[in-house]
Amino acid sequence: MSAIDILVGIGWLDSGAVERWRRGQIDCLEEVVQVDLPRISEAMRLFGSWAIAKGLFPSPTAYVGRTPGRPTLRFSRGGNPAIEASYRTHWVSPELSEKKRERLAETASRAPELVVIQPLNTEWVCNRCGGTGDLLMMETPGPACLRCVGLDDLKYLSAGDALLTRRAKSKSSRYAVVVRFSRTRRRYERQGLLVEPQALADAQQNLEAPRQF
């Protein structure tokens, strides 16, 4: 359990705002919490006291942005180290084995997948260079082209072949998920992956190689 879980659960924080924060479109999380700082501080204090009283184990967790630079995300307006640490602390049940707690901590600290968008508006303009393209990544000032964010060397692999996708992803040290907004379902839906060209070629070659009996 984390502070974000609590704030979203009690309705003070919108999950969509959390996603924009992870994408670097919001400077700090407290800017989008829908109550004032004293109430946030009181909620954080009560949450910490409750977790300690229940005997939960504190697990410091890394939070990095869903952008190519992988910046450390900021929670508080002032950036106070103690406040930042309280937000980053996840609390884990003592009933779990040590090995499982370690796996949970590793999963929680894993950098989130990069997300690239297939825009519905084909006339969009990159906020950095003024260019455009078939894919973009959202930044705080606006959309950015793949060349400006350093992903233009990756190759697009459309969804459909689950085995090829899985193998190409495992072989690629850099990848991004490609999504497109569905007007009918009112949500972003996965379209495929951007992977390193050599990783895709290796995955295709492995699948095409004849089996040895």
C-alpha positions as CSV (number, residue, x, y, z in Angstrom):
1,M,0.0,0.0,0.0
2,S,1.2,3.5,-0.9
3,A,0.3,7.1,-0.3
4,I,-0.9,7.3,-3.8
5,D,-3.3,4.4,-3.2
6,I,-4.7,6.2,-0.2
7,L,-5.2,9.5,-1.9
8,V,-6.8,8.0,-4.9
9,G,-8.9,5.7,-2.7
10,I,-10.4,8.5,-0.7
11,G,-11.1,10.6,-3.8
12,W,-8.6,13.3,-3.3
13,L,-6.5,12.4,-6.3
14,D,-7.6,11.4,-9.8
15,S,-5.9,8.4,-11.4
16,G,-5.7,10.3,-14.7
17,A,-3.7,13.1,-13.0
18,V,-1.3,10.5,-11.6
19,E,-0.7,9.2,-15.1
20,R,0.0,12.8,-16.4
21,W,2.4,13.2,-13.5
22,R,4.2,10.0,-14.4
23,R,4.5,11.3,-18.0
24,G,6.1,14.5,-16.8
25,Q,3.2,16.8,-17.6
26,I,2.8,17.8,-13.9
27,D,5.7,19.2,-11.9
28,C,4.7,17.7,-8.5
29,L,1.9,15.4,-7.4
30,E,0.6,17.7,-4.7
31,E,-0.4,20.2,-7.4
32,V,-3.3,17.9,-8.4
33,V,-4.4,16.7,-5.0
34,Q,-7.8,18.2,-4.5
35,V,-7.4,19.4,-0.9
36,D,-5.1,21.9,0.8
37,L,-1.6,21.0,2.1
38,P,-2.6,20.8,5.8
39,R,-5.2,18.1,5.0
40,I,-2.7,16.2,2.9
41,S,-0.2,16.4,5.7
42,E,-2.7,15.1,8.2
43,A,-3.7,12.2,5.9
44,M,-0.1,11.3,5.4
45,R,0.5,11.3,9.2
46,L,-2.5,9.1,9.9
47,F,-1.5,6.7,7.1
48,G,2.0,6.3,8.5
49,S,0.7,5.8,12.1
50,W,-1.8,3.2,10.9
51,A,0.8,1.3,8.9
52,I,3.2,1.2,11.9
53,A,0.4,0.1,14.3
54,K,-0.5,-2.7,11.9
55,G,3.1,-3.9,11.9
56,L,3.6,-3.3,8.2
57,F,7.1,-3.2,6.7
58,P,8.3,0.0,5.1
59,S,9.7,-0.4,1.6
60,P,11.4,2.6,0.0
61,T,10.3,2.7,-3.7
62,A,11.8,4.5,-6.7
63,Y,9.5,6.7,-8.7
64,V,10.8,7.7,-12.2
65,G,9.0,9.3,-15.0
66,R,7.5,7.7,-18.0
67,T,9.8,9.6,-20.3
68,P,13.1,8.7,-22.1
69,G,15.2,10.6,-19.6
70,R,13.7,8.6,-16.6
71,P,13.7,11.7,-14.3
72,T,13.0,11.2,-10.6
73,L,9.4,12.3,-9.9
74,R,8.6,14.9,-7.3
75,F,5.7,14.5,-4.9
76,S,5.7,17.7,-2.7
77,R,5.6,21.3,-3.7
78,G,8.7,22.1,-1.6
79,G,10.7,19.0,-2.3
80,N,11.5,18.4,1.4
81,P,13.5,15.1,1.5
82,A,11.5,13.8,4.5
83,I,8.2,14.4,2.8
84,E,9.4,12.9,-0.4
85,A,10.5,9.8,1.5
86,S,7.1,9.4,3.1
87,Y,5.4,9.5,-0.3
88,R,7.9,7.0,-1.7
89,T,7.5,4.5,1.1
90,H,5.3,1.5,0.4
91,W,4.0,-0.5,3.3
92,V,4.0,-4.3,3.0
93,S,2.2,-7.0,5.0
94,P,4.4,-8.9,7.5
95,E,2.5,-12.1,6.5
96,L,4.4,-12.2,3.2
97,S,7.7,-14.0,3.0
98,E,10.9,-12.0,2.7
99,K,11.4,-13.3,-0.8
100,K,7.9,-12.1,-1.9
101,R,8.5,-8.8,-0.2
102,E,11.7,-8.4,-2.2
103,R,9.9,-9.2,-5.4
104,L,7.2,-6.7,-4.7
105,A,9.8,-4.0,-3.9
106,E,11.6,-4.8,-7.2
107,T,8.4,-4.6,-9.2
108,A,7.3,-1.4,-7.6
109,S,10.6,0.3,-8.3
110,R,10.8,-0.9,-11.9
111,A,10.7,2.0,-14.4
112,P,7.3,2.3,-16.1
113,E,7.0,1.6,-19.8
114,L,7.4,4.5,-22.2
115,V,4.2,5.3,-24.0
116,V,4.0,6.7,-27.6
117,I,0.8,7.9,-29.1
118,Q,-0.7,7.4,-32.6
119,P,-2.5,10.8,-32.8
120,L,-6.0,11.2,-34.2
121,N,-5.1,14.7,-35.2
122,T,-2.6,14.3,-38.1
123,E,-1.8,18.1,-38.1
124,W,-0.1,18.1,-34.7
125,V,3.2,20.0,-34.4
126,C,6.2,19.1,-32.3
127,N,6.7,21.6,-29.4
128,R,10.5,21.4,-29.8
129,C,11.3,21.5,-33.6
130,G,8.0,22.3,-35.2
131,G,8.0,19.0,-37.1
132,T,5.4,16.3,-37.1
133,G,5.1,12.5,-37.8
134,D,3.0,9.4,-37.3
135,L,3.8,9.1,-33.6
136,L,4.4,11.4,-30.7
137,M,5.2,11.6,-27.0
138,M,3.4,14.0,-24.8
139,E,5.5,16.5,-22.8
140,T,4.5,19.4,-20.5
141,P,4.8,22.0,-23.3
142,G,2.9,19.8,-25.8
143,P,3.5,16.9,-28.2
144,A,7.1,16.0,-29.2
145,C,8.2,14.0,-32.2
146,L,10.2,10.8,-31.8
147,R,13.4,12.4,-33.2
148,C,13.4,15.0,-30.5
149,V,12.8,12.5,-27.7
150,G,15.4,10.2,-29.0
151,L,13.2,7.3,-30.1
152,D,13.3,7.7,-33.8
153,D,15.7,4.8,-34.3
154,L,13.2,2.3,-33.0
155,K,11.1,0.1,-35.3
156,Y,7.3,-0.3,-35.1
157,L,6.0,-3.7,-34.5
158,S,2.2,-3.9,-34.7
159,A,0.1,-6.0,-32.3
160,G,-1.1,-9.4,-33.4
161,D,1.8,-11.8,-33.1
162,A,2.1,-12.3,-29.3
163,L,5.1,-14.6,-29.5
164,L,7.1,-12.3,-31.8
165,T,6.1,-9.2,-29.6
166,R,7.2,-11.0,-26.4
167,R,10.6,-12.1,-27.9
168,A,11.4,-8.8,-29.5
169,K,10.6,-6.9,-26.3
170,S,12.8,-9.2,-24.3
171,K,15.7,-8.7,-26.7
172,S,15.3,-4.9,-26.9
173,S,17.1,-2.8,-24.2
174,R,14.8,0.1,-25.2
175,Y,11.2,-0.1,-26.2
176,A,7.9,1.9,-26.0
177,V,4.3,0.9,-26.1
178,V,2.3,2.5,-28.9
179,V,-1.3,3.5,-28.1
180,R,-4.2,5.2,-29.9
181,F,-7.3,6.8,-28.5
182,S,-10.6,5.0,-29.2
183,R,-13.5,7.5,-29.5
184,T,-16.0,4.7,-29.1
185,R,-14.5,3.2,-26.0
186,R,-13.2,6.6,-24.7
187,R,-9.8,5.1,-23.8
188,Y,-6.3,4.6,-25.1
189,E,-5.8,1.1,-26.6
190,R,-2.5,-0.7,-27.3
191,Q,-1.5,-0.8,-31.0
192,G,2.0,-2.3,-30.8
193,L,5.6,-1.7,-29.8
194,L,8.6,0.3,-30.8
195,V,11.7,-1.9,-30.5
196,E,15.3,-1.8,-31.5
197,P,15.7,-3.0,-35.2
198,Q,18.3,-5.6,-34.3
199,A,16.1,-7.0,-31.5
200,L,13.2,-7.4,-34.0
201,A,15.4,-9.0,-36.6
202,D,16.8,-11.5,-34.1
203,A,13.3,-12.4,-32.8
204,Q,12.1,-12.9,-36.3
205,Q,15.1,-15.0,-37.2
206,N,14.7,-17.2,-34.1
207,L,11.0,-17.8,-34.9
208,E,11.8,-18.7,-38.6
209,A,14.7,-21.1,-37.7
210,P,13.8,-24.7,-38.3
211,R,13.4,-26.8,-35.2
212,Q,16.0,-29.4,-34.4
213,F,14.8,-33.0,-33.8
